[in-house]
Amino acid sequence: MNAAGPRIVDAHFHLWDLDENSYPWLTDASRPSLVHGREALRRNYVVADYLRDIGTLNVVAGVHVQAEHDPGDRVRETRWLQHVAVQPDARGFPHAIVADADFASPDVAEVLEQHASFPNVRGIRFALHRRLDESPPYDPLLDPAWCRNFGLLAKHNLSFDLQLFPRQSQAAVELIRRYGDVQFVLTHCAMPFLRDPANVARWSRSLRAYAEHPNVAIKISGFGAFDPGWNARSIDGIVSEVVAAFGTSRCMLASNFPVEGLVKPYRDIWNTYLEYFAPYSQDEREMLFCRNAARIYRIAV
């Protein structure tokens, strides 16, 4: 394969094998989800599919973010991914794994120990918005046990992918301040999904609050969740503000594939980023497309 274009570290993608593992959000249509049209994702998406979608793009590494595997066995997905990564035809993908753990669970210390035993594990993601609409609502950031056990991350030198709504930002900032030795990574531009003026203003305030803390980085991705026809012009109001807040040294680019594939092919995602960031310097583009993700997720490229 003759790779084309700048080196890319895809900072957020997913694989799943419905024959090998269990993903209730994909197989149980009654479960709530932010992903519209997820029935189209109810098929295996394995490393061969991902490499096919990469094609000739110069994607040198990728960060797999947990795909909401069955919470009854949070380590099974990590074990499977590590096995995938060492196969000769996988080309090392996924080079980094962001696994799943619930800090309110009695066995969280053991789960983290098991995750950390796999060489490609770099961090944890736990979707903080998932149960906000339950009755009664549950926000892990307001759970003292969850916040206390969060400190176990530092023992294993693991980062944390922050996936949450802007309305949760005050409690999130308190967590970030409390655990200054943990690397936080905001997913999907800090999720500016609600685009009315009041919610845009709330997102903007939360973005600036996060950016005040040097242990926070951010992924530019996830536009298809609220803008199916997104392009280099439509994302400017979001991306320009993200970069203004965090600078080019703390932003990274990601595909969120195959979820983003519901609205845009893999190559088109990266071509859109290339178009948007064309005015930036070569050094800035290298940070955004490759070096920042490689540094934060400790990938040798």
VOPAGU-2260 file (C-alpha; in pm, 1 decimal, decimal comma):
REM VOPAGU-2260
SITE   aa  ch    i         X         Y         Z
SITE  MET   A    0       0,0       0,0       0,0
SITE  ASN   A    1     128,5     344,8     -91,2
SITE  ALA   A    2      11,8     576,3     187,7
SITE  ALA   A    3     -90,0     929,1      92,7
SITE  GLY   A    4    -102,3    1257,5     279,3
SITE  PRO   A    5      11,4    1357,1     627,7
SITE  ARG   A    6      67,7    1102,8     901,2
SITE  ILE   A    7    -252,1    1043,5    1096,4
SITE  VAL   A    8    -311,1     898,3    1440,2
SITE  ASP   A    9    -685,0     836,6    1455,1
SITE  ALA   A   10    -758,3     934,7    1815,2
SITE  HIS   A   11   -1099,2     766,9    1843,7
SITE  PHE   A   12   -1235,1     465,3    1658,0
SITE  HIS   A   13   -1424,2     145,3    1740,5
SITE  LEU   A   14   -1423,6    -220,9    1644,6
SITE  TRP   A   15   -1679,8    -484,1    1735,3
SITE  ASP   A   16   -1743,3    -848,6    1666,3
SITE  LEU   A   17   -2100,8    -945,2    1746,3
SITE  ASP   A   18   -2014,2   -1314,3    1717,7
SITE  GLU   A   19   -1727,0   -1290,4    1966,6
SITE  ASN   A   20   -1850,6   -1030,1    2217,3
SITE  SER   A   21   -2167,9    -868,4    2352,2
SITE  TYR   A   22   -2269,8    -507,5    2281,9
SITE  PRO   A   23   -2616,7    -453,0    2431,0
SITE  TRP   A   24   -2653,5    -100,8    2287,6
SITE  LEU   A   25   -2623,9    -247,4    1937,6
SITE  THR   A   26   -2833,7    -560,0    1978,9
SITE  ASP   A   27   -3110,6    -430,6    2209,1
SITE  ALA   A   28   -3319,8    -173,9    2023,4
SITE  SER   A   29   -3502,6     -77,5    2343,7
SITE  ARG   A   30   -3188,9      72,1    2498,9
SITE  PRO   A   31   -3160,7     451,3    2467,1
SITE  SER   A   32   -2875,3     583,4    2255,2
SITE  LEU   A   33   -2747,3     911,8    2114,4
SITE  VAL   A   34   -2665,1     730,7    1788,6
SITE  HIS   A   35   -2944,3     781,1    1537,5
SITE  GLY   A   36   -2978,8     499,3    1285,7
SITE  ARG   A   37   -2768,2     259,1    1491,6
SITE  GLU   A   38   -2946,7     -41,2    1337,5
SITE  ALA   A   39   -2715,0       6,6    1038,4
SITE  LEU   A   40   -2423,0     -59,0    1274,9
SITE  ARG   A   41   -2562,0    -395,1    1387,6
SITE  ARG   A   42   -2296,2    -590,3    1198,9
SITE  ASN   A   43   -1940,3    -693,8    1262,9
SITE  TYR   A   44   -1685,3    -416,3    1217,2
SITE  VAL   A   45   -1346,4    -576,8    1261,3
SITE  VAL   A   46    -992,8    -463,1    1192,3
SITE  ALA   A   47   -1002,9    -579,8     829,8
SITE  ASP   A   48   -1303,7    -351,8     771,5
SITE  TYR   A   49   -1128,0     -59,5     936,2
SITE  LEU   A   50    -811,6    -110,2     729,3
SITE  ARG   A   51   -1024,5    -128,8     415,6
SITE  ASP   A   52   -1183,1     203,9     505,0
SITE  ILE   A   53    -841,0     360,1     569,9
SITE  GLY   A   54    -737,0     261,7     217,8
SITE  THR   A   55    -435,5     467,0     108,3
SITE  LEU   A   56    -465,7     730,3     381,1
SITE  ASN   A   57    -147,7     755,3     587,1
SITE  VAL   A   58    -305,8     639,7     914,8
SITE  VAL   A   59      -4,5     521,4    1112,5
SITE  ALA   A   60    -182,4     437,3    1440,4
SITE  GLY   A   61    -522,2     433,9    1605,0
SITE  VAL   A   62    -677,5     467,5    1949,6
SITE  HIS   A   63    -961,8     226,6    2013,7
SITE  VAL   A   64   -1219,6     361,4    2255,4
SITE  GLN   A   65   -1437,1     107,5    2434,0
SITE  ALA   A   66   -1753,8      27,1    2239,9
SITE  GLU   A   67   -1993,9     -16,7    2535,0
SITE  HIS   A   68   -1929,6    -387,9    2569,1
SITE  ASP   A   69   -2140,1    -587,4    2815,7
SITE  PRO   A   70   -2073,6    -426,5    3158,4
SITE  GLY   A   71   -2093,4    -772,3    3314,3
SITE  ASP   A   72   -1748,1    -845,9    3170,3
SITE  ARG   A   73   -1565,8    -519,1    3105,3
SITE  VAL   A   74   -1227,2    -683,5    3047,9
SITE  ARG   A   75   -1341,0    -922,0    2774,1
SITE  GLU   A   76   -1334,8    -648,2    2509,4
SITE  THR   A   77    -981,9    -542,5    2610,9
SITE  ARG   A   78    -858,2    -901,6    2596,0
SITE  TRP   A   79   -1006,1    -940,3    2247,5
SITE  LEU   A   80    -859,8    -611,0    2123,0
SITE  GLN   A   81    -512,4    -696,2    2248,1
SITE  HIS   A   82    -536,1   -1026,5    2062,8
SITE  VAL   A   83    -642,5    -840,5    1748,0
SITE  ALA   A   84    -352,2    -595,4    1773,7
SITE  VAL   A   85     -83,3    -865,1    1768,3
SITE  GLN   A   86    -215,1   -1039,4    1457,2
SITE  PRO   A   87      19,4    -991,0    1158,8
SITE  ASP   A   88    -253,4    -856,6     929,0
SITE  ALA   A   89    -376,3    -598,5    1184,5
SITE  ARG   A   90     -75,0    -369,0    1128,9
SITE  GLY   A   91     -70,1    -301,0    1504,6
SITE  PHE   A   92    -426,3    -166,8    1523,5
SITE  PRO   A   93    -539,4     -77,7    1779,2
SITE  HIS   A   94    -209,1      69,4    1897,1
SITE  ALA   A   95    -376,4     214,9    2207,3
SITE  ILE   A   96    -683,8      94,4    2394,0
SITE  VAL   A   97    -914,9     308,0    2605,7
SITE  ALA   A   98   -1102,3      52,8    2814,9
SITE  ASP   A   99   -1416,7      57,7    3027,7
SITE  ALA   A  100   -1447,4      75,0    3407,6
SITE  ASP   A  101   -1712,2     195,6    3650,5
SITE  PHE   A  102   -1550,4     357,9    3953,3
SITE  ALA   A  103   -1864,2     298,5    4159,4
SITE  SER   A  104   -1834,4     -78,1    4114,2
SITE  PRO   A  105   -1703,3    -280,2    4411,4
SITE  ASP   A  106   -1458,6    -463,7    4182,8
SITE  VAL   A  107   -1318,0    -154,6    4008,0
SITE  ALA   A  108    -967,4    -199,8    4153,0
SITE  GLU   A  109    -952,0    -552,7    4013,4
SITE  VAL   A  110   -1094,0    -443,8    3676,8
SITE  LEU   A  111    -829,2    -172,0    3644,4
SITE  GLU   A  112    -555,0    -417,3    3739,9
SITE  GLN   A  113    -669,9    -650,5    3463,5
SITE  HIS   A  114    -696,6    -374,1    3203,3
SITE  ALA   A  115    -350,7    -244,3    3293,5
SITE  SER   A  116    -199,9    -589,6    3242,0
SITE  PHE   A  117    -252,6    -554,4    2865,3
SITE  PRO   A  118      33,3    -362,9    2699,1
SITE  ASN   A  119    -183,0    -149,9    2468,3
SITE  VAL   A  120    -415,0     -12,4    2736,4
SITE  ARG   A  121    -366,3     360,6    2788,6
SITE  GLY   A  122    -683,3     487,2    2949,3
SITE  ILE   A  123   -1045,5     448,8    3057,2
SITE  ARG   A  124   -1370,7     590,0    2924,9
SITE  PHE   A  125   -1692,2     576,8    3123,1
SITE  ALA   A  126   -1982,3     760,3    2959,3
SITE  LEU   A  127   -2084,6    1009,3    3227,2
SITE  HIS   A  128   -2407,8    1117,7    3057,1
SITE  ARG   A  129   -2555,0     772,0    3013,0
SITE  ARG   A  130   -2798,5     767,2    3307,9
SITE  LEU   A  131   -2891,7    1131,9    3344,6
SITE  ASP   A  132   -3244,7    1071,9    3215,4
SITE  GLU   A  133   -3322,2     781,4    3445,4
SITE  SER   A  134   -3570,9     818,8    3729,6
SITE  PRO   A  135   -3408,7     909,8    3957,7
SITE  PRO   A  136   -3122,8    1050,7    3747,1
SITE  TYR   A  137   -2770,3     932,8    3816,4
SITE  ASP   A  138   -2459,1    1140,0    3752,3
SITE  PRO   A  139   -2134,4     961,1    3846,7
SITE  LEU   A  140   -1968,8    1297,5    3903,5
SITE  LEU   A  141   -2203,2    1352,4    4199,0
SITE  ASP   A  142   -2138,7    1006,0    4345,1
SITE  PRO   A  143   -1877,3    1031,4    4624,9
SITE  ALA   A  144   -1774,2     665,7    4584,2
SITE  TRP   A  145   -1723,0     705,6    4209,7
SITE  CYS   A  146   -1513,4    1019,9    4255,5
SITE  ARG   A  147   -1308,9     869,0    4537,4
SITE  ASN   A  148   -1221,1     554,7    4341,3
SITE  PHE   A  149   -1129,6     766,9    4038,4
SITE  GLY   A  150    -792,3     814,5    4208,3
SITE  LEU   A  151    -706,8     452,5    4123,0
SITE  LEU   A  152    -627,8     567,4    3766,5
SITE  ALA   A  153    -300,5     732,1    3870,6
SITE  LYS   A  154    -171,9     403,4    4014,3
SITE  HIS   A  155    -175,8     258,3    3664,1
SITE  ASN   A  156     -80,8     577,4    3475,1
SITE  LEU   A  157    -409,8     568,9    3286,7
SITE  SER   A  158    -580,5     865,6    3121,2
SITE  PHE   A  159    -954,4     930,9    3126,8
SITE  ASP   A  160   -1171,8    1008,3    2825,5
SITE  LEU   A  161   -1435,7    1258,4    2941,9
SITE  GLN   A  162   -1765,2    1197,6    2761,1
SITE  LEU   A  163   -2035,8    1416,8    2910,6
SITE  PHE   A  164   -2284,4    1691,7    2842,5
SITE  PRO   A  165   -2199,6    2059,4    2896,2
SITE  ARG   A  166   -2447,7    2078,6    3183,7
SITE  GLN   A  167   -2219,3    1843,6    3380,0
SITE  SER   A  168   -1914,4    2064,3    3340,7
SITE  GLN   A  169   -1905,5    2220,8    3687,5
SITE  ALA   A  170   -1870,4    1883,3    3859,8
SITE  ALA   A  171   -1627,5    1767,4    3589,4
SITE  VAL   A  172   -1401,2    2066,9    3647,6
SITE  GLU   A  173   -1398,5    1987,5    4018,0
SITE  LEU   A  174   -1285,9    1632,9    3935,0
SITE  ILE   A  175   -1015,8    1763,1    3700,5
SITE  ARG   A  176    -891,1    2000,3    3969,0
SITE  ARG   A  177    -892,3    1724,0    4230,5
SITE  TYR   A  178    -693,7    1483,6    4015,0
SITE  GLY   A  179    -428,7    1701,1    3855,8
SITE  ASP   A  180    -205,4    1397,4    3803,2
SITE  VAL   A  181    -453,5    1237,5    3559,7
SITE  GLN   A  182    -460,6    1318,1    3187,9
SITE  PHE   A  183    -818,3    1399,8    3080,7
SITE  VAL   A  184    -932,0    1392,2    2717,1
SITE  LEU   A  185   -1265,5    1546,1    2620,6
SITE  THR   A  186   -1443,0    1348,8    2349,0
SITE  HIS   A  187   -1622,4    1491,8    2046,1
SITE  CYS   A  188   -1549,3    1862,6    2100,5
SITE  ALA   A  189   -1703,9    1840,5    2451,9
SITE  MET   A  190   -2033,9    1736,4    2291,6
SITE  PRO   A  191   -2196,5    2060,8    2166,8
SITE  PHE   A  192   -2495,1    1865,0    2037,4
SITE  LEU   A  193   -2768,3    2112,6    2135,6
SITE  ARG   A  194   -2736,0    2412,3    1906,1
SITE  ASP   A  195   -2989,3    2662,2    2044,1
SITE  PRO   A  196   -2829,4    2987,4    2170,4
SITE  ALA   A  197   -2856,5    2906,2    2542,2
SITE  ASN   A  198   -2692,7    2565,7    2506,1
SITE  VAL   A  199   -2424,6    2695,3    2270,3
SITE  ALA   A  200   -2335,9    2957,7    2532,6
SITE  ARG   A  201   -2325,7    2690,4    2803,4
SITE  TRP   A  202   -2096,3    2473,2    2590,4
SITE  SER   A  203   -1868,8    2770,9    2521,4
SITE  ARG   A  204   -1837,4    2850,1    2892,2
SITE  SER   A  205   -1766,0    2486,3    2976,7
SITE  LEU   A  206   -1500,5    2469,4    2706,1
SITE  ARG   A  207   -1311,2    2764,3    2849,7
SITE  ALA   A  208   -1339,1    2621,4    3201,9
SITE  TYR   A  209   -1190,4    2290,3    3092,8
SITE  ALA   A  210    -912,0    2457,5    2899,0
SITE  GLU   A  211    -787,7    2640,2    3208,9
SITE  HIS   A  212    -645,9    2308,3    3330,1
SITE  PRO   A  213    -327,5    2188,8    3157,2
SITE  ASN   A  214    -411,1    1821,7    3219,5
SITE  VAL   A  215    -706,3    1841,2    2977,4
SITE  ALA   A  216    -690,6    1777,8    2602,3
SITE  ILE   A  217    -974,7    1750,2    2349,9
SITE  LYS   A  218   -1072,2    1546,2    2044,6
SITE  ILE   A  219   -1215,9    1718,3    1739,4
SITE  SER   A  220   -1474,2    1468,3    1614,8
SITE  GLY   A  221   -1835,4    1354,6    1643,3
SITE  PHE   A  222   -2005,4    1612,0    1420,5
SITE  GLY   A  223   -2242,2    1362,1    1261,9
SITE  ALA   A  224   -2439,1    1335,9    1586,6
SITE  PHE   A  225   -2594,0    1678,3    1525,2
SITE  ASP   A  226   -2492,5    1780,7    1170,8
SITE  PRO   A  227   -2530,5    1492,0     922,5
SITE  GLY   A  228   -2407,9    1704,5     632,1
SITE  TRP   A  229   -2111,0    1855,1     814,1
SITE  ASN   A  230   -1830,6    2007,7     613,0
SITE  ALA   A  231   -1534,3    2240,3     657,4
SITE  ARG   A  232   -1760,7    2545,2     667,5
SITE  SER   A  233   -2032,7    2413,7     897,8
SITE  ILE   A  234   -1788,8    2303,7    1170,4
SITE  ASP   A  235   -1596,4    2631,7    1184,3
SITE  GLY   A  236   -1797,2    2782,2    1469,5
SITE  ILE   A  237   -1712,5    2483,1    1686,2
SITE  VAL   A  238   -1359,4    2399,8    1575,6
SITE  SER   A  239   -1236,0    2758,6    1582,6
SITE  GLU   A  240   -1354,4    2795,2    1942,1
SITE  VAL   A  241   -1203,1    2459,4    2046,2
SITE  VAL   A  242    -864,7    2554,0    1901,7
SITE  ALA   A  243    -881,0    2904,3    2048,8
SITE  ALA   A  244    -941,1    2755,8    2393,9
SITE  PHE   A  245    -693,9    2466,5    2388,5
SITE  GLY   A  246    -436,4    2570,8    2130,4
SITE  THR   A  247    -302,4    2334,9    1867,8
SITE  SER   A  248     -89,0    2148,9    2124,3
SITE  ARG   A  249    -388,4    2001,9    2310,3
SITE  CYS   A  250    -625,7    1918,9    2023,7
SITE  MET   A  251    -632,2    1596,6    1825,3
SITE  LEU   A  252    -838,9    1468,4    1534,5
SITE  ALA   A  253   -1047,3    1152,9    1525,0
SITE  SER   A  254   -1283,8     966,1    1295,6
SITE  ASN   A  255   -1528,3     816,7    1548,8
SITE  PHE   A  256   -1565,0     541,4    1291,4
SITE  PRO   A  257   -1774,4     341,4    1218,5
SITE  VAL   A  258   -2034,7     550,9    1403,2
SITE  GLU   A  259   -1949,8     859,6    1195,1
SITE  GLY   A  260   -1975,9     632,4     891,7
SITE  LEU   A  261   -2353,1     665,0     922,2
SITE  VAL   A  262   -2317,4    1010,3     764,2
SITE  LYS   A  263   -1972,8    1027,4     598,9
SITE  PRO   A  264   -1715,5     784,4     451,8
SITE  TYR   A  265   -1384,2     749,6     634,0
SITE  ARG   A  266   -1178,4     921,3     364,7
SITE  ASP   A  267   -1420,3    1214,5     349,7
SITE  ILE   A  268   -1378,4    1276,1     724,6
SITE  TRP   A  269   -1005,2    1322,6     687,7
SITE  ASN   A  270   -1037,0    1517,3     363,4
SITE  THR   A  271   -1267,2    1758,4     546,5
SITE  TYR   A  272   -1009,5    1800,8     822,6
SITE  LEU   A  273    -738,3    1853,9     561,9
SITE  GLU   A  274    -947,4    2124,4     397,7
SITE  TYR   A  275   -1028,4    2296,6     725,8
SITE  PHE   A  276    -673,6    2298,8     861,0
SITE  ALA   A  277    -503,0    2381,7     529,5
SITE  PRO   A  278    -430,1    2742,0     642,9
SITE  TYR   A  279    -246,7    2619,6     954,2
SITE  SER   A  280     132,0    2580,5     957,5
SITE  GLN   A  281     288,0    2243,6     883,6
SITE  ASP   A  282     394,3    2208,7    1246,8
SITE  GLU   A  283      41,8    2278,9    1369,5
SITE  ARG   A  284    -107,6    2027,9    1125,7
SITE  GLU   A  285     141,7    1762,2    1235,1
SITE  MET   A  286      40,8    1818,3    1597,8
SITE  LEU   A  287    -329,9    1800,7    1519,0
SITE  PHE   A  288    -320,5    1502,9    1283,7
SITE  CYS   A  289     -53,2    1294,3    1455,5
SITE  ARG   A  290     179,8    1411,4    1728,8
SITE  ASN   A  291     -65,5    1517,9    1999,3
SITE  ALA   A  292    -255,9    1189,5    2000,2
SITE  ALA   A  293      68,5     993,9    1985,6
SITE  ARG   A  294     202,9    1185,1    2286,4
SITE  ILE   A  295    -109,8    1172,6    2499,6
SITE  TYR   A  296    -182,6     806,7    2431,4
SITE  ARG   A  297     187,6     711,5    2439,8
SITE  ILE   A  298     213,0     563,6    2092,6
SITE  ALA   A  299     550,1     534,6    1918,8
SITE  VAL   A  300     509,9     658,3    1561,6
